[in-house]
């Protein structure tokens, strides 16, 4: 059985988001001046062969801790369906 995993990785609060600031500046320059506090993250999606959703979720969390997220400065959220 194959499950779909989706990992959302984002910078932790208080960590300077240079890319978010650049996007915010560009949006302001295009006329959307009401936009504030832009944060940019990434989404990683993949298939995982597993019949046990709970075990798959634990496995994806382990992947995040070891590779997919820099847990010093990034947080993450896992979805398995």
N, C-alpha and C positions, 0 to 999 in steps of 0.2 A: 504494500500500500504506500502511496506517495502523498505526502503532506506539503502544503505550501508554507514556507516561512518568509516572514517579512520583518526586517530589523530596521528600526528608525534610530539613527545616531545623531546626537545633537550636543552642542557645547553646553557645559554646565553654567548655571547662572554665575555671573561675576567674571567669566572668562571672556576676554576681548574677542569679538567676532569681526575681524577685519573685512571679511567677505560680506557679512550682513551690513556693515556700515557703507560699503561701496554700493550695494544694491539700494540701500535707503537713499543715498545721495543721488543715484541715478533716477529713482522714482520721483524725488523732489524736483530734479531737473526736468522731468517730463510732465510736471504739473500736479503730481500727487503729493502735495505738501503736508497733508494730514497723516501720512504714514510715519510711524515711529517704532523704535526698538526692533528693527528687523534682525532676525536670527536665521542663519542658513545651516541646514543639516544635510544628511544624506539618507537614502533608503537603499537597503540591500535586500534583494528578493532571490529565493532559490527553492528548489524542490528537495525534499528530504525523504528518503525511504524509511518509513517507520509505521507501525500499526498502532503505536501507543502515543497519543497526543502529549500526555504529561512528560513522558520520557523524551520526546522530540523537543519539547519546550526547554527542558533542562539541558539538553545537548546544545541547542542554539544559544542559550545563555552562556554556556561554557565557551562556545566559539567567540562570543562577544568579549568575554573576560580575557581570552588569550590572543585574539587577533582583530576582530571586527571593530572594536572601540578602544580608544586610549582612555581607560577609566580614570586616569588622573585628571583629565580635563573634559571628558565627554561622558554623557549619560546615554542610555539606550532604552528602547522599548521593543519587546518581542511580540509578534503575532504569529500563531501557528493555526492553520485552518485546513 
